């Protein structure tokens, strides 16, 4: 498996485990939501500095992004419905 794929899958998995949306992760990291989506879809590759920042926000070791094969991606937590 390509390293870019491993990093992308681990990023998405870690974000889901923390119950964060792409928007929330992006806001904490000072990024655009679309950039986080691009990282998860392998459109872009994160820099080492970016991996360190994302790892800090997700409370994981930066090396956790390189676990191959990544564990299965859990389903996202249920979203709370807004009442009208």
Helices and strands as residue ranges (DSSP letters): H 3-17, H 22-29, H 33-40, H 48-58, G 62-66
